Amino acid sequence: MQEKYPQKPGLDFILKQAFYYWNRTLLYQLMFSIIYLAIFLTVMFYFSDKYGIMDQFLGAASDYMKAGPAGMDEYKNNIAAIMGTEGFQNFYLGIVAVQIFLYPLNLGFFQIFRKIDLKETVVIGDLFAGYNGLNFFRYVSYFIFWFFFYTLIAQTIILPVVWVLVTLFVAPLMFFQNKTIFEGIALNWKVLKLYFIEIFVCVIVAILFKYIGFALFLVGGLLTLPFWNAMIYSLYKTIFDEKS
């Protein structure tokens, strides 16, 4: 594949296109959210119950409420002690593991959106395209790499944002063009320098819309949670012109 970078796209076009894909796939957006949250919460509550994490946190919060503001230092010490236990470390590893396993579910939307462009019939199995064959291990390996680096810089303010922007198109480049992780990052960096404003604004809109459903409508968040994928695909389709 070869990429060429066309005339700068208009923000209005990219945003309208993203909302178009999202609106056309509301059923699959809902299915994604239900599957994702059901598996994630099941694993979270399982490990929380197994190691008593929730009870420990609630106990620390209860002690703080009884002591009032004067108990803040003790509360911080209790939280630090809980997070330092082997049980919490196992709980955290369980949460990370389920996030890694669920990541390829996002890539199914790329196949769905492409089928919409090609006017092909979308089926439920398309949502699980990221789990097909050996590519599953490629996507999981990418997310492990992405997550590991993200955790290293998570304490800073700017670097996590930069990392998200620098890796925004790696997944679709791997999915559509069979690029490696580092080839994807290199191409991502090139287009980021050309379309920084457009990409940055679209990322902000996607993040706000992704979580606004939970903040305002709770259940409505099941429909807005996967919107991020529609925005990435809209940007990818507009910026990258695939030529074989």
Secondary structure by P-SEA (a helix, b strand, c coil): cbbbbcccccaaaaaaaaaaaaaacaaaaaaaaaaaaaaaaaaaaaaaaaaaaaaaaaaaaaaaaaacccaaaaaaaaaaaaaacaaaaaaaaaaaaaaaaaccccaaaaaaaaaaaacccccccccccccccaaaaaaaaaaaaaaaaaaaccccccaaaaaaaaacaaaaaaacccccaaaaaaaaaaaaaacaaaaaaaaaaaaaaaccccccccccccccccaaaaaaaaaaaacccccc
